[in-house]
Amino acid sequence: MKSYKLALVGATGVVGTTALDVLKEFDLPICEYVFFSSKKSAGSKITFKDTQYVVQELMDSSFDYGFDFAIFSAGGDTAKHFAPIAASKGCVVIDNSSAFRMDENVPLVVPEVNPECAFEHHGIIANPNCSTIQAVVPLKVMDDICKIKRIVYSTYQAVSGAGKKGIDDLQNHTTTKFPYPIYNNCLPHIDVFTENGYTKEEIKMIQETRKILKRPDLKITATTVRVPVMNCHSESINVEFENDFDLEQIIQKLKSTKGIIVQDNPQINQYPIATTANGHNEVFVGRIRRDESVPFGLNFWCVADNIRKGAATNAVQILDLLLRGRTP
């Protein structure tokens, strides 16, 4: 089996450091790692798999040294500049930012949902938004059983999704990241507002879900809310199907799908919560029930670690998919 060379861009950030943990867990056939960051963090040291590495400053020339793959966790502006440079050198980039997600020439991949798209890349693969990733894993199962007509998203998103400044605002009761104190509040405001009254986060969920499920005309609406939870996003999702469905069939299929853990037993108050999902790579699903206000409706609740499955794990899973696809 061939061994590969991997660059991790943004290695000192919240997602980058988690990616290191996930890479240890997956133990992929990588023979050489190089870690990059901004000038501010360059020179710091990372211990990974019993080896100490010095973090290098990311520069235009950084990809001149024969990388097979790169995972980018460094923001949209960095990705827009450096990802095309890396791709031009023969490096396949898996990018965590929003820079390329809606580019028609860049696949947007969740391995449990559309793994075939990973092999349609032209040097760059986009990792979806964290809130989208966890939603589409169970939604794909449902859409395959009974075609979805409409989706209503209501999200409850942890402060870790806003990076270190978001975490600091909750811990220190400050407003460095958020316009109001997140401590003891729920803020129906993630990313900037657009002209139609939706935030960019809500538009991301709508557009990305359509692209990943290959349903460009699927009716979707969303309200995304930042909540005073440290880590793990929770989502209430309402689904309306084209036709009637067998609820038990959907539940059993969810239970048998890799990457999903069903926790759904009202008699013992069993349902997914953030503290259970924290540190895990799976999507937790529960509160699965019919929506009795419409003929063919269903409600469910899903929770996932937004730094793991919503970012780092999904990126490493894409890398694993590519490696397995390229292995004779």
C-alpha positions in Angstrom: 0.0 0.0 0.0 1.3 3.4 -1.0 2.0 6.0 1.7 1.0 9.6 1.2 2.1 13.1 2.2 -0.5 15.3 4.0 -0.5 19.0 4.7 -2.8 20.3 7.5 -3.5 24.0 7.1 -4.8 25.8 10.2 -3.2 23.1 12.4 -3.3 25.3 15.6 -7.0 26.3 15.4 -10.0 24.6 17.1 -10.8 22.5 14.0 -7.2 21.8 13.2 -6.3 20.5 16.6 -9.4 18.2 16.5 -8.3 17.0 13.1 -5.1 15.8 14.6 -7.1 13.7 17.1 -9.2 12.3 14.4 -6.2 11.5 12.2 -4.8 9.5 15.1 -8.0 7.5 15.4 -8.2 6.7 11.6 -4.6 5.8 11.3 -4.4 6.4 7.6 -1.5 5.4 5.4 0.2 8.8 5.7 4.0 8.7 5.7 4.6 12.4 6.1 2.8 15.2 7.8 3.5 18.9 7.5 1.5 21.5 9.6 0.9 25.0 8.5 -0.6 28.1 10.2 -0.6 31.9 9.9 2.5 33.8 10.6 1.2 34.5 14.1 1.3 30.8 15.1 4.2 29.7 13.0 7.1 28.3 15.0 4.9 26.7 17.6 5.3 23.0 18.2 2.9 20.1 17.9 3.4 16.6 19.2 1.6 14.1 17.0 2.0 10.3 17.1 5.1 10.7 19.4 6.8 13.0 17.0 7.3 16.7 17.5 6.7 19.0 14.6 7.4 22.7 14.1 4.4 24.5 12.6 5.3 26.3 9.4 4.0 29.6 8.0 1.7 29.1 5.1 3.2 30.7 2.0 2.7 30.6 -1.8 5.7 28.2 -2.1 4.5 25.8 0.6 3.1 23.3 -1.8 6.1 23.1 -4.0 7.2 19.9 -2.1 5.0 17.2 -3.4 1.9 16.9 -1.2 -0.7 14.3 -2.1 -3.4 15.8 0.0 -4.2 18.9 2.2 -6.9 19.5 4.7 -7.6 23.2 5.0 -9.2 24.5 8.3 -8.1 28.2 8.0 -11.1 30.3 6.8 -12.5 31.4 3.4 -9.9 34.0 2.5 -7.0 31.7 3.1 -8.7 28.9 1.2 -9.5 31.1 -1.8 -5.9 32.1 -2.1 -4.0 29.0 -1.2 -6.2 26.1 -2.2 -5.9 26.8 -6.0 -2.2 27.0 -5.6 -2.0 23.6 -3.9 -4.3 22.1 -6.5 -2.2 23.4 -9.3 0.8 21.5 -7.7 -1.1 18.2 -7.9 -2.3 18.3 -4.3 -6.0 17.3 -3.6 -7.5 19.9 -1.2 -10.3 19.1 1.3 -11.5 22.5 2.4 -13.5 23.2 5.6 -14.4 26.8 4.7 -17.4 28.1 2.7 -15.2 29.4 -0.1 -16.0 26.7 -2.7 -19.1 24.9 -1.4 -21.5 26.3 -4.0 -19.0 26.3 -6.9 -20.6 24.0 -9.5 -17.1 22.6 -10.3 -16.3 21.6 -6.7 -18.0 18.6 -5.1 -19.6 19.1 -1.7 -19.2 15.8 0.1 -20.6 14.0 3.2 -19.2 10.4 2.8 -22.3 8.7 4.2 -24.5 10.6 1.7 -22.8 11.2 -1.6 -19.4 9.4 -1.5 -19.3 9.1 -5.3 -19.0 12.9 -5.6 -15.6 12.9 -3.9 -14.1 11.3 -7.0 -15.5 14.0 -9.3 -13.1 16.7 -8.0 -10.8 18.9 -10.0 -8.3 19.3 -7.2 -10.6 20.8 -4.5 -13.3 19.1 -2.4 -15.5 21.2 -0.2 -16.6 20.2 3.3 -20.1 21.3 4.0 -21.3 23.6 6.8 -21.4 21.9 10.2 -25.1 22.3 10.7 -25.7 20.9 7.2 -23.5 17.8 7.6 -25.4 16.4 10.6 -28.8 17.0 9.0 -28.2 15.4 5.6 -27.0 12.1 7.1 -30.5 11.1 8.4 -32.3 13.1 5.7 -30.6 11.0 3.0 -31.9 7.8 4.6 -35.4 9.3 4.6 -35.3 10.7 1.1 -34.2 7.2 -0.3 -37.3 5.6 1.4 -39.9 8.2 0.6 -39.1 11.3 -1.4 -38.9 14.5 0.6 -41.2 17.3 -0.4 -40.2 20.0 2.2 -37.7 20.5 5.1 -38.0 23.0 8.0 -34.8 23.5 9.9 -34.6 24.9 13.4 -31.0 24.8 14.8 -29.5 25.2 18.3 -25.9 25.8 17.6 -23.0 25.7 20.1 -20.5 28.5 20.6 -17.6 26.4 19.4 -19.0 26.8 15.9 -18.0 30.4 16.2 -14.4 29.5 17.1 -12.2 30.5 20.0 -13.9 34.0 20.4 -17.3 32.4 20.6 -16.1 30.0 23.3 -14.5 33.0 25.2 -17.7 34.9 25.1 -19.6 32.1 26.8 -16.9 31.4 29.4 -16.1 35.0 30.2 -19.5 36.6 29.7 -18.1 39.0 27.1 -19.3 40.2 23.6 -16.1 39.9 21.6 -17.7 37.6 19.0 -21.5 38.0 19.4 -23.6 41.2 19.4 -25.2 40.3 22.7 -24.1 38.2 25.6 -24.5 34.5 24.7 -24.4 33.6 28.4 -28.0 33.0 29.5 -29.3 34.0 26.0 -30.3 32.4 22.7 -29.4 34.5 19.7 -31.4 33.9 16.4 -28.5 35.3 14.5 -25.6 33.2 13.0 -23.5 35.0 10.3 -24.7 38.2 8.7 -28.2 39.1 7.7 -29.1 39.3 4.0 -31.6 41.4 2.2 -34.4 38.8 2.4 -34.1 38.6 6.2 -32.4 35.3 6.3 -28.8 35.0 7.7 -26.0 33.5 5.6 -26.0 30.5 7.9 -29.6 29.8 7.0 -29.0 30.2 3.3 -26.0 27.9 3.5 -28.1 25.2 5.0 -30.7 25.6 2.3 -28.4 25.7 -0.6 -26.0 23.0 0.6 -28.7 20.5 1.4 -30.1 20.8 -2.1 -26.6 20.3 -3.6 -25.7 17.3 -1.4 -29.0 15.5 -1.9 -29.0 16.5 -5.6 -32.4 18.0 -5.2 -32.0 21.6 -6.6 -35.7 22.4 -6.3 -36.3 20.9 -2.8 -38.4 23.3 -0.6 -36.4 24.2 2.5 -36.6 26.9 5.1 -34.3 27.5 8.1 -33.9 29.4 11.4 -30.5 29.1 13.0 -29.9 30.0 16.6 -26.7 30.3 18.7 -27.2 28.9 22.2 -25.1 28.9 25.4 -23.8 25.4 24.9 -20.0 24.9 24.6 -20.0 22.2 21.9 -22.4 20.1 19.8 -25.2 21.4 17.6 -28.8 20.3 18.1 -31.4 20.5 15.4 -35.2 20.1 15.2 -36.0 19.0 11.7 -39.5 18.8 10.2 -39.9 16.8 7.0 -42.8 16.6 4.7 -42.9 13.7 2.2 -44.5 13.4 -1.2 -46.4 10.3 -0.1 -47.2 8.3 3.0 -44.5 6.4 4.8 -43.9 3.6 7.2 -42.5 5.2 10.4 -41.0 2.0 11.7 -39.3 1.3 8.4 -37.6 4.7 8.6 -36.5 4.1 12.2 -35.1 0.7 11.5 -33.2 2.0 8.5 -31.7 4.8 10.6 -30.6 2.3 13.2 -28.9 0.2 10.6 -27.1 3.1 8.9 -23.4 3.6 9.6 -22.7 6.9 11.2 -26.1 7.2 12.9 -26.9 6.4 16.5 -30.6 6.3 17.3 -31.5 7.2 20.8 -35.3 7.3 21.0 -37.2 5.9 24.0 -39.7 8.3 25.5 -40.6 5.9 28.3 -37.1 6.3 29.8 -36.5 9.9 28.6 -33.9 8.7 26.1 -33.1 11.2 23.3 -29.9 12.8 22.0 -28.2 15.6 24.0 -25.1 17.6 23.5 -23.1 16.0 26.4 -23.7 12.6 25.0 -22.7 13.5 21.4 -19.6 15.4 22.5 -16.4 13.8 21.4 -18.1 11.3 19.0 -18.0 11.1 15.2 -21.6 9.9 14.7 -24.9 11.8 14.3 -27.3 11.1 17.1 -31.0 10.9 16.2 -34.2 10.7 18.3 -37.7 12.1 19.0 -38.7 10.5 15.7 -42.5 10.9 15.3 -45.2 11.8 12.9 -46.1 15.4 12.3 -49.9 15.1 12.7 -50.5 18.6 11.3 -49.9 17.5 7.7 -50.7 14.3 5.9 -47.2 13.0 5.3 -45.0 14.8 7.9 -42.3 13.7 10.3 -40.4 15.4 13.1 -37.0 14.4 14.5 -34.2 15.7 16.6 -30.5 15.3 15.8 -27.3 16.2 17.6 -23.7 16.0 16.6 -20.3 17.2 17.6 -19.9 20.2 15.3 -16.1 20.3 15.5 -15.8 16.6 14.8 -18.5 15.4 12.4 -19.3 18.9 11.5 -15.8 19.7 10.4 -12.7 17.7 11.2 -14.1 14.1 11.1 -16.0 14.7 7.9 -12.8 16.0 6.2 -10.8 13.0 7.4 -13.6 10.7 6.3 -13.3 12.3 2.8 -9.6 11.7 2.9 -10.1 8.1 3.9 -12.6 7.7 1.1 -10.1 9.0 -1.5 -7.3 6.8 -0.1 -9.4 3.6 -0.2 -10.6 4.6 -3.7 -7.0 4.9 -4.9 -5.7 1.8 -3.2 -5.3 -1.2 -5.6 
